[in-house]
Structure formats: structure tokens, C-alpha cells
Amino acid sequence: MDMIQGLLLPFFTFLLSLSVDTVEYSPVDKLFAPYIADALAPRMSLTVEQLRESQIAGASTSRLEFTTGTYAKLTRIYFSNFILESDIGAAIHHSSDPRFRTDILGYDGLIDAGIAIKMDRLLFRYAYKHISSHRGDEYIIRTGNDFRHDYTRNESAFAAAYYLSEAVRSYFEIGINLAKTEYDANTRFRYQLGLEYQPLTNGIFAAIDWQRTPEWGGKMSTNFTTGYALVDSENARIYRIALSLYHGQDKLREFSDTDMTSLSLGFSLDL
């Protein structure tokens, strides 16, 4: 924590020394947009998912995923050479097992508060992220599998994105765990990178995201998604119908000791 404060304080001191051109509150468009292929990013979505096999005891290979969440843009400050924006996002990701009539197999909660800086084609973002995961009570009652990881992660995340064009973005993010968990000391760092194409008007999109989270066994998880997007540029909203192929550790962190390979079809909305 002291190391992070030592890095951030000079940064904010530098910002205060600059002259401000314009301040905008609650801007409509986003300086930072959630990663398209990040399965747990704050957005509204409903997805039907089919797993190749289930490694979770007492769960089938069918899932119904529902995520409710969004990013709120707080302030945007225009300087002479760059733009600074503060935002906060939150989401709850539910997973149910319709075949075994388990309303909630598990759920993850996310809070993401950040500051982004945009300079021409480059974007940098610092964020505090809190992630908490739980097994569904109905799943525990039905299966008797009451072992809980009680997965919680609090981290400082540093991200850098480069826009090859207005429609193509590449990104890299590293998360530093701020609190000790039940896992060993090697769980401190999380890595994430990706490449995505999102047209500025209605059209086909595609994105791929790789993540390595040590609590998930240290393996790389890959999610590729493509489909058709309806772009509402006036309100900065994007509606997507997406087909996704995922391979890696289970998306539900409470079942982080299992792997999954899945194909899913769903609808999402970035507010």
C-alpha cells in the first residue's frame, strides 16, 4: 500500500499544477470502455452457456448467466495535451443451473473505481477493484457441498491501451493484490491482455481476452467473442448479440479449483 501511495501522490501533485481548459460532469460517452471479451465486466447481459463437461460436483453442463452492471462517468477534465476522466463501475454476475433447477449456482460481485488519462492513441487507467464470490445457498442445500473458498480480492489495477484506429483497441492490465488471502504468496499479481474490434456504426465485432489469475491455478484463461453490434452513438450505448468460446479456469471464482470449456450465446448492453 505504501508503494502505491508513493506512486500516486506525485501524480496527483503534478495534475494540480496544470491549467484546466474545461470540466465536464457526467459525460455521455466513455473515455474508458469495458473490455468486450471480459466475461465479468460491468454490463447488462443474458447468456445461455453450454459446457463441454462439468467439473463442479452436482452441477450440469448447462448454465444461464445474468449480469447486471454498468460504468458511471463522474467527471472529465480537459487539459491542453490530454483528457482525464474519473469513473466507477459495479456488477453482479449470477450463474444458474436450469437442468438441475438451481436458481443460483454461484455469483460474483465487482466494484471498479478508476481514473483514466487519454493522450491521442494512448490511454492509461488506474483503478481500485473489489471482487467477492459466493456459492449459491440453493446449490449448497441441494448438494451438501458446503465447502467455501470465500474468495475476495482487493487490488490496485494499472492498465494501458493503444488504439490502432478508432475501432481497434489493444490493452494490457496488471492487478496487484492489496490483502492477504487464504492462498499462497504467489497470488499477488493478475495479468490481463486483449485485442478487440468494435465498429463505430452497426456491424460485426470481434474480441479476444486473456487472463492469468494465480488464484485460478495460475493458468491462462481465454475468451473469444464475436457477433453483431448495434451502436447508439447519441446515447453512447452498444447492444450486442454475441457468440463466445471460453477455455480456462471456471468463471465463478468460488469454484476456482475447476476448469471449463464452453460455448455461449447471449445479448449484452453497454450503458
URGIVEN-V454328 format. One record per residue. OMEGA is omega as a letter, one per 30 degrees, with the letter a starting at -180 (* if undefined). D_FIRST is the distance of its C-alpha to the first C-alpha in whole Angstrom. Layout:
BEGIN
omega=OMEGA d_first=D_FIRST
omega=OMEGA d_first=D_FIRST
END
This chain:
BEGIN
omega=l d_first=0
omega=l d_first=4
omega=a d_first=5
omega=l d_first=5
omega=l d_first=6
omega=l d_first=9
omega=a d_first=10
omega=a d_first=11
omega=l d_first=12
omega=l d_first=15
omega=a d_first=16
omega=l d_first=16
omega=l d_first=18
omega=a d_first=20
omega=a d_first=21
omega=a d_first=22
omega=a d_first=25
omega=l d_first=27
omega=a d_first=30
omega=l d_first=30
omega=a d_first=33
omega=l d_first=32
omega=a d_first=30
omega=a d_first=31
omega=l d_first=30
omega=l d_first=30
omega=a d_first=31
omega=a d_first=33
omega=a d_first=32
omega=l d_first=29
omega=l d_first=27
omega=l d_first=25
omega=l d_first=27
omega=l d_first=26
omega=a d_first=26
omega=a d_first=30
omega=l d_first=30
omega=a d_first=27
omega=a d_first=28
omega=l d_first=26
omega=l d_first=25
omega=l d_first=26
omega=l d_first=29
omega=a d_first=33
omega=l d_first=34
omega=a d_first=37
omega=l d_first=38
omega=a d_first=40
omega=l d_first=39
omega=l d_first=41
omega=l d_first=39
omega=l d_first=41
omega=a d_first=41
omega=l d_first=39
omega=l d_first=37
omega=a d_first=36
omega=l d_first=38
omega=l d_first=40
omega=a d_first=39
omega=a d_first=42
omega=l d_first=41
omega=l d_first=41
omega=l d_first=38
omega=a d_first=38
omega=l d_first=35
omega=l d_first=34
omega=l d_first=31
omega=a d_first=31
omega=l d_first=28
omega=l d_first=27
omega=l d_first=25
omega=l d_first=26
omega=a d_first=26
omega=l d_first=25
omega=l d_first=26
omega=a d_first=27
omega=l d_first=27
omega=l d_first=29
omega=a d_first=29
omega=a d_first=32
omega=a d_first=30
omega=l d_first=28
omega=l d_first=27
omega=a d_first=23
omega=l d_first=23
omega=a d_first=21
omega=l d_first=21
omega=a d_first=21
omega=l d_first=22
omega=a d_first=23
omega=l d_first=25
omega=a d_first=27
omega=l d_first=28
omega=l d_first=31
omega=l d_first=33
omega=a d_first=37
omega=a d_first=40
omega=a d_first=43
omega=l d_first=45
omega=l d_first=44
omega=l d_first=44
omega=a d_first=40
omega=l d_first=39
omega=l d_first=35
omega=l d_first=34
omega=l d_first=31
omega=l d_first=28
omega=l d_first=25
omega=a d_first=23
omega=l d_first=20
omega=a d_first=19
omega=l d_first=17
omega=a d_first=17
omega=l d_first=16
omega=a d_first=18
omega=l d_first=20
omega=a d_first=22
omega=l d_first=26
omega=a d_first=27
omega=a d_first=31
omega=a d_first=30
omega=l d_first=27
omega=l d_first=24
omega=a d_first=20
omega=l d_first=18
omega=a d_first=14
omega=l d_first=14
omega=a d_first=12
omega=l d_first=14
omega=l d_first=15
omega=l d_first=18
omega=a d_first=20
omega=a d_first=23
omega=l d_first=26
omega=l d_first=30
omega=l d_first=33
omega=a d_first=35
omega=l d_first=38
omega=a d_first=37
omega=a d_first=36
omega=a d_first=40
omega=a d_first=42
omega=a d_first=40
omega=a d_first=39
omega=a d_first=36
omega=l d_first=34
omega=a d_first=31
omega=l d_first=28
omega=a d_first=25
omega=a d_first=23
omega=l d_first=21
omega=l d_first=17
omega=l d_first=14
omega=a d_first=11
omega=l d_first=10
omega=a d_first=9
omega=l d_first=13
omega=a d_first=14
omega=l d_first=18
omega=l d_first=21
omega=l d_first=24
omega=a d_first=28
omega=l d_first=31
omega=l d_first=34
omega=l d_first=36
omega=a d_first=36
omega=a d_first=36
omega=a d_first=34
omega=l d_first=30
omega=a d_first=28
omega=l d_first=25
omega=a d_first=22
omega=l d_first=18
omega=l d_first=15
omega=a d_first=13
omega=a d_first=10
omega=a d_first=10
omega=a d_first=7
omega=l d_first=9
omega=l d_first=12
omega=l d_first=16
omega=a d_first=19
omega=a d_first=19
omega=a d_first=19
omega=a d_first=16
omega=a d_first=17
omega=a d_first=16
omega=a d_first=13
omega=l d_first=14
omega=a d_first=16
omega=l d_first=19
omega=l d_first=21
omega=a d_first=24
omega=l d_first=27
omega=a d_first=30
omega=l d_first=32
omega=l d_first=36
omega=a d_first=36
omega=a d_first=39
omega=l d_first=39
omega=a d_first=42
omega=l d_first=44
omega=a d_first=44
omega=l d_first=42
omega=l d_first=39
omega=a d_first=37
omega=l d_first=33
omega=a d_first=32
omega=l d_first=28
omega=l d_first=27
omega=l d_first=24
omega=l d_first=22
omega=a d_first=20
omega=l d_first=20
omega=l d_first=20
omega=l d_first=24
omega=l d_first=25
omega=l d_first=24
omega=l d_first=26
omega=l d_first=27
omega=a d_first=28
omega=l d_first=30
omega=l d_first=31
omega=a d_first=34
omega=l d_first=36
omega=a d_first=39
omega=a d_first=41
omega=a d_first=42
omega=l d_first=40
omega=a d_first=42
omega=l d_first=40
omega=a d_first=40
omega=a d_first=39
omega=a d_first=40
omega=l d_first=38
omega=l d_first=35
omega=l d_first=36
omega=l d_first=36
omega=a d_first=38
omega=l d_first=38
omega=a d_first=41
omega=l d_first=39
omega=a d_first=40
omega=l d_first=37
omega=a d_first=37
omega=l d_first=34
omega=l d_first=33
omega=l d_first=30
omega=a d_first=28
omega=l d_first=29
omega=l d_first=28
omega=a d_first=27
omega=l d_first=24
omega=l d_first=26
omega=a d_first=29
omega=l d_first=26
omega=a d_first=29
omega=l d_first=31
omega=l d_first=32
omega=l d_first=34
omega=a d_first=36
omega=l d_first=37
omega=a d_first=39
omega=l d_first=39
omega=a d_first=41
omega=l d_first=39
omega=l d_first=39
omega=l d_first=36
omega=l d_first=35
omega=a d_first=32
omega=* d_first=32
END
